[in-house]
Amino acid sequence: MPSPARQANSRLRPSTPIYLAVGGMISAIFAVPLLWEVLRSFQNPEAIIAPPSLKSFTNLSIANYTELLRGDDILRNVLNSLIVAVATAVLTAIVATLAGYGFGRFRFRGSGLAFALVLLAFMVPFQAVLTPLFLELHRLHLLNNLIGLALFYTAFNLPFGTYLMRNNFQQVPNELVDAAKVDGASVMTTLTRVLRPIVVPGIATTVLYAFLFSWTEFLGALTWTTNDSVYTLPVALINVAFARTYGAVNYGVLVAGSVISMVPCVVLYVALQRYYVRGLVSGAVKG
């Protein structure tokens, strides 16, 4: 006979149908707009801007994708975006991990002030310092340069990454670090072999945020790239969509490009999803 505690827990536990129904509705809120975008990308431009009807979905084609992928320009732009996004994610993860390790596990004079300055960077959007940034990149000969663009994105992703990794390192028990010291592990050995497996969720979250920011960012890429060969995908899509007639927008090509740009984001999120929630929650426990 089940105990009274087990019977109480069974009464409080929601039934499976209700759980599935609520979960399905929440999932639909995110999935339906994506599916709608995909379906719209197979319609002609006139149907896209017209009120939706069932008849407009009976004449689907890949003409928008064919027009978008005509030539090798757009593929080069996709490659440029991948190079910049991957470089930004890797650089941000490395530097933020090292900075978070220093702020989270060591105490030194001025550490509080230094971390406060890092947090202060959250309040300064790069649009507010666009002109000095342009002059700085120009002086460093990093305009029209994918490396310069990746360094710029890394600089503005570091505050969040450092904050997140610091809080992740602070969740590690001190006894684990002390045991590594007793075994003779150096600072870097402790980081790479002892602490790294524990803070992988935080690293994955940092990588995801940095990748998505650099993959979708438009204004910085538009400002610091003027050569077609180094355009990223967001800038290239605008040029392709307005390439027909002055003032007219080719929404078919624009929607098809938006669907293509969603693919790496969805793939990366699905790949890192199991780490993402844990990393974000652990980074929010301490401030």
Buried (B, 14 or more C-beta within 10 A) or exposed (E): EEEEEEEEEEEEEEEEEEEEEEEEEEEEEEEEEEEEBBBBBBBBBEBBEEEEEEEBEEEBEEBBBEBBBEEEBBEBBBBBBBBBBBBBBBBBBBBBBBBBBBBBBEEEEEEEEEBEEBEEBEEEEBEEEBEEBBEEBEEEEBBBBBEBBBBBBBBBBBBBBBBBBBBBBBBBEEEEBEEBEEEEBEBEEBBEEBBEEBBBBBBBBBBBBBBBBBBBBEEBBBBBBEEEEBBBBBBBBBBBBBEEEEEEBBBBBBBBBBBBBBEBBEEBEEEBEEBBEBBBEBBEEEE
